[in-house]
Amino acid sequence: MTSPAASRPRPAPGVSHRELLNKVPEVTLYFWVIKIMSTTVGETAADYLNVNLHLGLMLTTAVMTALLAGALYAQFRSRRYVPAIYWLSVVLISILGTLITDNLVDNLGVSLLTTTIVFAIALAATFAAWYRSERTLSIHSITTRRREAFYWTAILFAFALGTAAGDLVSEGLDIGYLRSTLGFGALIALVALAHYRFRLGAVPAFWIAYVLTRPLGASLGDWLTQSPDDGGLGLGTVGTSALFLVTIVALVTYLSVTRLDAPNGGEPRSAPAPELAQGAAPAS
């Protein structure tokens, strides 16, 4: 029988086991900016594929699921944090999270309130199982395959929850896309204030902000793309998706070259880092 130690992946020469599995970026201002833009792309791209290309929700969901599976396979197989692979996975999971919620609401007739509650429970259950198993929810201690699996499961439910909550507020409560964008932005600012001024823990502050940026990005996407008659600017899904995708690619390319968000500068980390960047408000 193969021993547990023998079954672990072997680091490349000069690479520690901890560095090998540390594949989550530092939480910097770049992290939050790309995260918000990816959530907006998740909203606009899903609408473009479903409506503009007439693929329908089921086919679009199947295609995105296959693409995400490929991206996550590359993410799990990589030996360290690779910006292009990581952020491709985030963008795809953002699109899929939107589609999952849309399928439940549009195809199965599940209400937005019910969908929001279900995904909130699913996310809480993921956190509970993660903490029970690993005794931490820190994204800077993703040092095993199991923790990585918990991490991406939490992100998927966070995106789906954010989509449902954003739609519930902006459409179900009929307060409009712009007011929803400003409202969720204000909530994120309150989380930052609670963290920096009132000592809210870095881990809960990060995950609260992570969930809130999904409806922020979705509301922003709807405000940019929807027609003026519906309370938007009428920029359309094509132009908005293209603009945000180009910006994301430019930022990810920059980070790939500079390694500014590499965990501990690309070196093995001896202790977990704060979840919220110094001087950067939580906005992911």
C-alpha positions in Angstrom: 0.0 0.0 0.0 1.3 3.4 -0.9 2.0 5.6 2.1 0.3 9.0 2.4 3.6 10.8 2.1 4.4 9.0 -1.1 1.1 9.9 -2.6 1.6 13.6 -2.2 2.7 15.6 -5.3 6.5 16.2 -5.2 7.6 19.8 -5.5 10.0 20.8 -8.2 13.6 21.3 -7.2 13.9 24.3 -4.9 10.2 24.6 -4.4 8.7 23.8 -1.0 5.4 21.8 -0.5 3.8 24.9 0.9 4.7 27.0 -2.1 3.6 24.3 -4.4 0.0 24.5 -3.1 -0.2 28.3 -2.4 -2.1 29.2 -5.5 -4.3 32.1 -4.2 -3.3 35.7 -5.0 -2.5 38.3 -2.3 -5.6 40.4 -1.6 -4.5 43.8 -3.1 -6.4 46.6 -4.8 -5.8 44.7 -8.0 -7.7 41.7 -6.6 -10.8 43.7 -5.7 -10.8 45.6 -9.0 -10.5 42.4 -11.1 -13.1 40.7 -8.9 -15.7 43.4 -9.4 -15.1 43.5 -13.1 -15.3 39.7 -13.4 -18.7 39.8 -11.6 -19.9 42.4 -14.1 -18.7 40.2 -17.0 -20.5 37.3 -15.4 -23.8 39.2 -15.6 -23.3 40.7 -19.1 -21.7 37.6 -20.7 -24.4 35.3 -19.5 -27.0 37.6 -20.9 -25.1 37.9 -24.2 -24.8 34.1 -24.7 -28.3 33.4 -23.6 -30.2 36.2 -25.3 -28.0 37.7 -28.1 -26.7 34.4 -29.4 -29.9 32.6 -28.7 -28.2 29.7 -27.1 -30.8 29.4 -24.3 -30.1 28.9 -20.6 -29.6 25.2 -20.7 -27.1 25.1 -23.6 -25.2 28.2 -22.3 -25.0 26.5 -18.8 -23.7 23.3 -20.3 -21.0 25.1 -22.3 -19.9 27.2 -19.4 -19.8 24.2 -17.1 -17.5 22.4 -19.5 -15.2 25.4 -19.9 -15.1 25.9 -16.1 -14.3 22.3 -15.6 -11.3 22.7 -17.9 -10.1 25.8 -16.2 -10.4 24.3 -12.7 -8.6 21.2 -13.9 -5.7 23.5 -14.9 -5.9 25.4 -11.7 -5.7 22.2 -9.5 -2.9 20.8 -11.7 -0.8 24.0 -11.5 2.1 24.0 -9.0 1.7 27.6 -7.9 -0.5 30.7 -8.4 -0.8 31.5 -12.1 -2.8 34.7 -12.7 -4.2 33.8 -16.1 -5.5 30.4 -14.9 -6.8 31.7 -11.6 -8.7 34.7 -13.0 -10.0 32.7 -16.0 -11.6 30.3 -13.4 -13.1 33.3 -11.5 -14.6 34.8 -14.6 -16.1 31.4 -15.7 -17.4 30.6 -12.3 -19.0 34.1 -12.2 -20.8 33.4 -15.5 -21.9 29.9 -14.3 -23.1 31.3 -10.9 -25.3 33.7 -12.8 -26.6 31.0 -15.0 -27.4 28.6 -12.1 -29.6 31.3 -10.5 -31.2 32.2 -13.8 -32.1 28.6 -14.5 -33.7 28.2 -11.1 -35.7 31.4 -11.5 -36.6 31.4 -15.2 -36.8 27.7 -16.0 -37.9 26.2 -12.8 -39.9 29.0 -11.4 -38.1 29.2 -8.0 -38.6 32.7 -6.5 -35.6 35.0 -6.0 -36.3 35.0 -2.2 -36.2 31.2 -2.0 -33.1 31.1 -4.3 -31.3 33.7 -2.1 -32.1 31.7 1.1 -31.1 28.4 -0.4 -27.7 29.7 -1.6 -27.1 31.5 1.7 -27.6 28.1 3.5 -25.4 26.3 0.9 -22.6 28.9 1.4 -22.9 28.7 5.2 -22.8 24.9 5.1 -19.7 25.0 3.0 -18.0 27.4 5.5 -19.1 25.1 8.3 -17.7 22.0 6.7 -14.5 23.9 5.7 -13.9 25.1 9.2 -14.8 21.8 10.8 -12.3 20.1 8.6 -9.5 22.6 8.5 -10.1 24.9 11.5 -9.7 28.0 9.3 -11.4 29.9 6.5 -8.4 32.0 5.6 -7.8 32.2 1.9 -4.1 32.5 2.6 -3.8 29.1 4.0 -5.0 27.2 0.9 -2.2 24.6 1.3 -4.0 21.4 0.5 -6.1 20.0 -2.3 -9.0 19.7 0.1 -8.8 23.4 1.2 -8.6 24.3 -2.5 -11.8 22.3 -3.2 -13.6 24.1 -0.3 -12.3 27.5 -1.6 -13.7 27.1 -5.1 -17.0 25.6 -3.8 -17.4 28.6 -1.6 -16.7 30.9 -4.5 -19.3 29.2 -6.7 -22.0 29.6 -4.0 -20.9 33.1 -3.3 -21.4 34.1 -6.9 -24.8 32.3 -7.1 -25.9 33.9 -3.8 -24.8 37.3 -5.0 -26.7 37.0 -8.3 -29.9 36.0 -6.5 -29.6 38.7 -3.8 -28.7 41.3 -6.4 -31.7 40.5 -8.6 -34.0 40.3 -5.5 -33.0 43.8 -4.4 -32.8 45.5 -7.9 -35.8 43.8 -9.5 -37.8 42.1 -6.8 -37.9 45.2 -4.6 -38.0 47.4 -7.6 -35.4 50.0 -6.5 -33.6 50.1 -9.8 -30.1 49.2 -11.0 -28.3 52.4 -10.1 -29.7 52.5 -6.6 -28.8 48.9 -6.1 -25.2 49.6 -7.3 -24.9 52.5 -4.9 -26.5 50.5 -2.1 -24.2 47.5 -2.4 -21.2 49.8 -2.7 -22.2 51.5 0.6 -22.5 48.1 2.3 -19.0 47.2 1.2 -17.7 50.5 2.5 -19.4 49.7 5.8 -17.6 46.3 5.9 -14.2 48.1 5.3 -15.0 50.6 8.1 -15.9 47.7 10.4 -12.7 46.0 9.6 -10.3 48.9 9.8 -12.0 51.0 12.5 -14.0 48.5 14.7 -11.7 45.5 14.3 -14.0 43.1 12.4 -11.9 40.0 11.8 -10.1 39.9 8.4 -11.6 36.5 7.5 -15.3 37.4 8.0 -14.7 40.8 6.5 -13.2 39.3 3.4 -15.9 36.8 2.8 -18.7 39.3 3.5 -17.1 41.7 1.0 -16.6 38.8 -1.5 -20.3 38.0 -1.4 -21.4 41.6 -1.7 -19.3 42.4 -4.7 -21.3 39.9 -6.7 -24.6 41.8 -6.5 -22.5 45.0 -6.9 -21.0 43.8 -10.1 -24.3 42.4 -11.4 -26.2 45.6 -10.6 -23.4 47.6 -12.3 -23.6 45.4 -15.3 -27.4 45.7 -15.6 -27.2 49.5 -15.2 -24.6 49.7 -18.0 -26.4 47.4 -20.4 -30.1 47.8 -19.9 -32.1 50.3 -22.0 -32.8 53.8 -20.5 -36.5 52.8 -20.4 -35.5 50.1 -17.9 -33.3 52.3 -15.8 -30.0 51.6 -17.6 -27.5 53.4 -19.8 -28.2 51.2 -22.8 -24.6 50.4 -23.6 -25.5 46.8 -24.4 -24.0 43.5 -23.4 -21.5 43.3 -26.3 -19.7 46.6 -25.7 -19.8 46.3 -21.9 -18.5 42.7 -21.9 -15.7 43.5 -24.4 -14.6 46.6 -22.4 -14.4 44.8 -19.1 -12.8 41.7 -20.6 -10.1 43.8 -22.2 -9.4 45.5 -19.0 -9.3 42.3 -17.0 -6.8 40.8 -19.6 -4.6 43.9 -19.4 -4.6 43.8 -15.5 -3.9 40.0 -15.4 -1.1 40.4 -18.0 0.4 43.1 -15.9 0.2 41.0 -12.7 1.7 38.0 -14.6 4.7 40.1 -15.5 5.2 42.0 -12.3 4.1 39.3 -9.8 2.8 42.0 -7.6 0.0 39.8 -6.3 2.0 36.6 -6.0 1.7 35.0 -2.6 4.6 36.4 -0.5 6.3 37.7 -3.6 6.4 34.1 -5.0 8.3 32.8 -2.0 7.0 30.2 0.5 4.9 31.7 3.2 5.6 31.0 6.8 2.3 32.4 8.2 -1.1 33.4 6.9 -1.4 36.9 5.7 -4.3 39.3 6.4 -7.3 38.8 4.1 -7.7 42.5 3.4 -4.9 44.5 1.8 -3.5 47.4 3.7 -5.0 50.6 2.4 -7.4 48.8 0.1 -11.1 48.7 0.9 -12.8 45.3 0.5 -14.6 45.3 -2.8 -14.2 41.3 -4.2 
